[in-house]
């Protein structure tokens, strides 16, 4: 029951009922899963054995590609190709390295991260976030915190490490419940993970996986990091408004008035560090530099004669600008980041820039290892035709059930949200599900860009209630500073209203944006797929 109804503050031992059962189930399922790297290695081996079995029984489906498609079998059938053969073993051995080096998300993510690393290590992103939140009025502080959490996803760790503790301090300083501030920031950083105003490292990561999956149906299909940009921009404001509404109308009233005696630390000793005069000066120069870069880029893209437009059609679609968007992500973070560092005194020369990039690359070891095994899984799936066979059979089932219209995305979003409870990594989850669902939904007429946008909703909305999310333990530790007996179930119960609001509101926004208004999810992105 609510604290204001009982007169007592609930504690971890009182956390019973369906919240506790839900938590126990999620933890049990999560504990059954191996490490994502082990999971991909196991799945790759499973594909080899499954292809051998299905290949032995000559499982096949009708080729969904047009008659004139390149590589289409004259008989119009796609058979499962066994990797449990001499030819299969040869292909595995000779393709092991090229599967890894040719995996689309690998290079694009690393290049984008090099630029973000300069902006992060110079202090630009941290200062910008603190300036945004601490300069907000009391009236707008809630929506500002959620909004700041969303845009902090450009550098994922920054929101968790800097903004969430800062938001709790700000709410406490305003006489509001610090856990409400923590919840608002957590909702923005994690629940709004896929939304943003700027393209970040997650965009090329997901688009690369989507492109690999789409190539099972259309080998020539091109998907860039900007594929969901328009929808992610409007989602930023929608999630910020929804997050602020839930904080002020549901979470904060439920928490009630805060009693400082519940804290496990001395709250009076906490200090919020506002940007110094030097940091504000550096921030202005970085902003000016960013504006100049944007103006220069616009001069190369906006005019019909712009050299970054498509050389033949003179359109932005398919242009060097969109194909090279990762290069511009690198430049627009790295240069303002260095300018900030020079003015603020955190960076003096090229050595500091190189050190920042090197440190970020040093943290990518786990990701690179994950990519190696994920690349093998995706390649094996493609070689064996299992993805296409499953997609054709799945598409046929959806059509038989009458689920071949826009309503299928509601089920897809729900499924992604449920899977996310036990497999928290966005890239790991999409690498597993994309080879099945992207071709399947393409076969019933939807473009990969729209499928990816729907996935990003499902992948985001349940982050805040998943103990498997990598930063959940950190958030629990921060929250326990303000309520020493706070349990994991209490934190999930606090965040659940955000998850429920986001999955309903964000899904409605998706349907209105894509199917009611007929707007593209990104520059040049199609809604429907036509072979």
N, C-alpha and C positions, 0 to 999 in steps of 0.2 A: 504493500500500500504506500501511498505517497506520504512523505514526512509530515506535511501540513495537515493530513487527515488523521494521523495517528498520534502526533505530538512527539514521535520518536524518530531518530535518524536511523535508516536501515543500515545494516552492516553486512559483511560478506557472508556471515553464517546464516543470515536471514534470507539470503538470495536463493529462494526456492521457486518452484513453479515451472512454467514452460520456458522461461528464459534460461534457467539452469539446465533443463533437459536439452534445450537447443544448443547451449554452449558445450555440454558434454558430448553431444552427437558430433558437432563440428570438430571438437578436439580429437575424438576417436577416429573420425574419418581422416583428419589431417595427419594423425600419427601413423595411419596405415600407409600413407604415401611415402615413398623414398625421397631422397634429395632429388631436385629437378634434373641434375646431371645424370644421376643413376636412372631416373625415370626415362629420359630420352635414350640412353644406351639400351635400356631394357626394351623400349618400344621399337628401336631399330632392329634388334634381334628378333622381336616378335614379328615384325613385318617380313623378315627373311623366312621364318618358319611358316607363317600364314600364306605367303606367296607360294611356297612349295606345295602346301596342301591344296590350295585353290587352283594352282596351275595343274596339278595332277588330275583334278576333276574337270579341267578345261572350262572353268567358270568364265562367262563372257556376257557382255551387254551390247546393245546396238549403239554404234558410234553417234553421239549427238551433234557432231560437227557437220557443217555444210558439205555437200558433195565435192566442192572444189577446194576444200581446206587442205593446206599443206600437211603431208604426213598421214592423211586419212587412208585407212585400209580400204582397198577396192571392194571388199566384201561387206563393208559397213559394220564390222564387229570389232569390239575392243576386248581382248582376252587378258586375263591375269597372267603376268610374266613371272615365272619362278626364278628366284635368286638362289635356290638350292640346286644349282647345276654348275657345270664347268664354266659356262658363259657368265652365269650370275656371279660366281666367285671372282672371275677375271674383272668384271665390271666394278665390283666392290673394291678390289685391291687397287685398280688403276684410278678410280674416282675418289678415293678417300681424301686426298689433298685438295683436288679441285672442287669437291663438294663444299669444303670449308672455305677456301679462298674466294669461291664464286658466290657464296651465300650473300644475297643482296643487303641485308641489314647490317652486316659486319662493318664494312668500310664506311657507310654513310653515318652510322652512329658514332664511330670513332672520330671521324672528321668533324662532325658537329660538336662533339664533346670537347675537342681541342679548343674551339672558340669559347664555349661556355666556361671552360676551366679558367681562362684568363679573367673573365668577368667575375667569376666566383672567388678565386684566390686573391684578386686585387681588393676585394671587399665591396665591389660595386653592387652586387645583387643583395648582399646583406644590408648595406646602407640604404638602398632604395626601398627595401621592404620596411625597415624601421622608420624611415621618413614617411612612408605612406600611412602606416598604422598609427604612429604616435602623433601625427599632425591632424588626424581625423577628429571631428567634433564628437561630443558625447552622444549626440543624436545619431550620427552616422557610423559610429565606431564598430558596431556589429557587422554591418554589411561590408565595411572596409576590411575587416579582419578576414571574413570569408573570401572576399575578392582577392586580397593579398595572398591567401593560401592557395587559391587556384593558379594565379600567375607565377607563384613560387615553384611550380612544377617544372619550369624551364630547367632548374637545377634541383633535382628531386630531394636531396638530403637537406637542403637549406630550409625548407618549410618545416620539416620535422624537428630539426635541431635548433633553429632560431625562432621561427614565428610562433609555434605552438606554446613554448614556455613564455614567450613575450606576451601573447594574448592573455594567458592566465594572469600574469602580473598586471596588465592594463585593467582588466575587469576588477581585480582586487583593489587597485588604486582608485577606481571609480565607485567603490562601495558595492559592486556587483559580485555575484558568485564567481570565483576564479575558474571553477570547473565548467561554467557556461562559456567563458572565453576560450578555454582549452577545447571544448567541444566544437565551438564555431570554427576555430582555426583548423582542427582536425578534419572537420567536414569539408572545408575548402581544399586543404592539401591532399587529402586521401579520397574523399567522396567525389570531389570534382577533378580527379586526377587527369582525365582525358581532355578537359576543357582548357583553353588558353587563348590569349590574344596573339601571341607570337608562336611561331613554329619552334619546337624544341626537339630534344633527342628522341622522344617517344614517337614522333611522327615518321621519320625515316625508318625507324625500327619496325613499326607495324606495317607500313606501306610495302616494305621489302618482303615481309612474310606473305602479305596479301597478294603481291605480284607473283610470287612463286606458286601460290595456290591457284591463282587465276590462269596461269600458263597451262594447267592440266586441261583446260577447255579451250583456251585461246592463247597460243604461244606468243602472239604478237601484242598482247594487251599490255599497256603501259600504265603504271600507277605511281605517281610521285608523292613525296612527303606532304605536299599541299592538298592532297585529295579530300581532306575533311575540314580544311581551314575555315570556310565560311560557317559551317555548322558549329565548330568548336568556339568560334568567336561569340556567336549568339548564345551558346551554351554557357559561356563564362558569366554573362550577366544573369541568365536564368538561374543558374546554380547559386550565384551570390545572393539573389533575392530570396530563393527558397531556403537557403541555409540561414539567412538572417531571420526570416519569418519563424522557422522552427525553433531557433535559439530563443527568441523573445517571447513567443506565444506558447511553446511547449516545454522546452528544456529548462529555461530559467525559472518559470513558475514551479515546475516540478521539484527543482533543487531547493527552492525556498531561500530564506535568508542564511547567509554564510556565517558560521561560528568559527572564528580563528583558532579556537581551542582544539578543533579537529585536525589541525595541521601537524605535520611531522617535522616541520622546520620553523625557524623564527622568521615570520613573514615580514616583520619590520626591517629586517636586514636586507631584504631584496631591493635591488635598484634597477631601474629601467634606464638603459643608456641611450639617450637621444643622440642623433648624429651631431658631431662636433662642427664648429665653423669650418674647419679644414675639409671635413667630409662633405659638408653641404656645397662648398666651393667645387670640390672634385666632382660631385654629382651633377652640378650644373654644366661643367665642361664636358662630362661624359654624355649628358643629354644633348648638348649642342653638337657634339661629334656624331651622335646617332642620327640627329636630324639631318645633318649634312650628307651622311651616307644614304639616307632615305631619299633625299632630293636628287642626289647623283644617280641612284638606282632608278628613280622614276623617269629621269631624262633619258635613260637607256631603254626603258620599257614602254612608257606611255605614248610617245609620239609614234605614228604609224611607220616612220622610218627608223625607229629605234633599233640598234644593232643587236639587242637581246630578244627581239621578236623573231617569230618563225621566218627564216630566210625566203620561203616561197609563198606562204599564205599571208604573211605579215600579221598574223594573229598571235595572241599571247598563248593560246592553247598549243601545246606541243613545242613551245619555244625553248631556246637555250636557257631562258630565265627560269622556267618551271623545271626543266630537266636538271638545272644546276642549282636548285634552291638550297641544297645543303651547303654549297660554297658560300652563299650569302648569309646563311645562319652563322657560319664560322666567322665571316668578316664582321657582321653587325654585333657580335658579342666580343670578339677579340680586340678590335680597335678601340671601341669605347671603354672596354675593360682596362686596356693599357693606359689610355688617357686618364681614367680615374686613378689608377695606381700611381702614375707620375705626379699628379697634382696632390693626391693624398699622402704620398710618400711611401706607399706600400710596394711600389715597383719602381726601380731606377733604370733598368736597362734590359736588353734582350735576354740576359741570363735569367732574370726573374720571370720573364714570360715563359722561357723554356722550362724552368723549374716547375711553374704552375701546370704546364701541359704534361710534364713528366709525372707529376704527382697524380694527376687524374688518370693517366694511362696506367699507372701503377695499381690503381684501385679496380681496374677492369679485368684483372686476371680471371676472376670467377665467371664474369660474363663471357669472355673469350672461350673459356673451357666449355661453358654451356652451349655456346654457338657451335662449337665443333661437333658435339653430339646431336644437337638439334638439326644441323645441316645434313648429317647422315640420315636422320629419320625422314626429313622432308624429301631428300633425294631418293631414298629407297621407296618411299610412298609413290613418288612420281614414276620411277623406273618400272615398278611392278604393275602400274595402272590401277592399283587398289583405290586410290583417291577417286578416279573417274568412275570406276565400277560402283563404289559406294554412293557417289554423287548421283549417278543415274538411277540407281535403285531407290535412293532417298527421295529424289525429285519425283519419281513415279508414285511413291507412297504419299507424298504431300498432295499431289494432284488427285490421287484416288480419294483422299480424305477431304478434298476441297480446300486445302490450306495452301493454295498457290497464289494468293493475293497478299496485299500489305499486312494482313493480320498475322502472317507467319512470323513477322519480326517481333511481335509481342512475345511469342513463345521462345524465340531465339534469344531475346534480351534476358528473359527470365532464366533460361538455361545457362547463359554465360554468367549471370549473377550467382547462381547456385554453384557452378563449377569453381568460381572465384573464391568461394568460402574455403576450399581445400587446396587450391592451387593458386596462390596469391600473385605470382609473377605474371605481369601482363604479356611479356614476350613468350614465356613458357606456355601459358594457356593458349595463346593465339597460334603458336607453332604447332600445337597438338590439334586444335579444332579447325583452323583455317583450311587445311588440305581436304577436309570433309565438307564443311559448310559453305565455303566460298564457291566451289564448283556446283554444289547442290542447288544453292539459291540462284546461281547464274543460269542454271538449266531451266528454272521456272521464270526467268526473265528479269532478274535484278542485277544491277551493276555491282562490281566488287567494291567500289567506293562507298556505296550505300550500306553494303553488308558490313564493311569495316566500321562505319560510323555507328551502326547498331551494336556491334560488338563492344565498342569503346564505352557505351552507356552501361552495358551489363558488367563489364570489367571494373567499372568505377564505383557503382552504387553500393556494392557490398563490402568494399574495402574496410569501411569503418566498423564493421561488425565481425570481421574475420580475424581470429587469433593467429591465423597462418600468415597474415600480412606482416612483412619483415620488420616494420617499425611499431607493431602493436605493443610489444613489451616495453619499448621506450616510452610510448604514450602512457602506459599503465604506471610506469615509474614516476613520470612527471606528475600524473594525477594524484598519486599517493602522497606527494608532498603536501597537498592541500586537504586530503582526507586519508589519514593514516591507515584506516581499516578498509579501504576501498578494494573490492575484489574485481576480478576480470568480468564476472557476470554483470556487476553494477555498471562498469564502463560500457559493456555492450548494450545494456538496457538504456543507457543515456544516449548512445549513438543510433539506436534502432529507428527512432522517428526520422532522422535525417535520411537513412537508407530507404525507408518507406516513401518519404516525400520525393526523394530524387528519382526513384525508379518509376513512380507514377508521373511526376511532373516532366521529367526528362524524356520519357517515352512519348507523352502527349506532344511535347515540343517537336520530337522527331517526326511524328505522324503529320503534324500541322505543317512543318517546314518542308518536308519531302513530298508528301502525297496530297495535302490540301492546297498548299500554296505553289507546289511544283517547283520549288527552288533547289538549286544544286547544293550539294554538301561541301563543295570546294570548287576552285577555279577549273573550269573545263570538265568537271566531274559529271558523268551521266547518272541518271536514276535507274534507267532500264537497260538491260543488256540485250543487244540484237546480234546474233551470230553473223 
